[in-house]
Amino acid sequence: MRLLRRIFIVLAVLCLLPLASVLASATIAALAGCELNEASTSVCSIAGLDIGGLLTPMFVMGWMALITLPMLLGLLVVWALVEGWVRWRTRRRARKATPAGLED
């Protein structure tokens, strides 16, 4: 079960990466005082280095969130169902292992 939880966590983080990319690019552009839009790449200099060509694709990656966020919702539903099933199965096995006279 531990491996399955790790897989669910990795998949959830992957689903959030496009949103993180948009937030990171918007924050960097705001701190640098640059204009950031999806239509074109604008000049954004930080320490003499133009990073506008990097920020624009990071910002446009946000459109991928339209796919990954619903996938995240489905993943969380499946994860909750799996956790509930495992808990139910564990409690059921524990009840079967307990002798009839010792039940609370």
Phi, psi and omega in degrees: 000328180298320178296318179297319177297319179296321178296316178298320179294316179298317179295322178295318178295319178298323178291334181270351183300318178299321178294320178296324179296317178295314180297319179295314181293320179293322178293315179298316180295320179293319179292327180274351181074032182259155173271134181230121176216168183275343187286319184209163177273127178251161181286129178220103184259128172231118181056038178080004181249127180277114180250012179300324178292340177269322183290323182297311176297326177297321180289319180291336178301342178300332177297334177294337179296336177296338177264316188283329180291318172296327175296322177297318178299314177298320179298317180294324177294314179297318179299315179297319178296318179295315179297319178296319179295317180295318179295318179298316181295320180294316179294323179295317178294323179294323178293321179292329181281338181281130177297152187297326182282347184257008181290148179277000000 
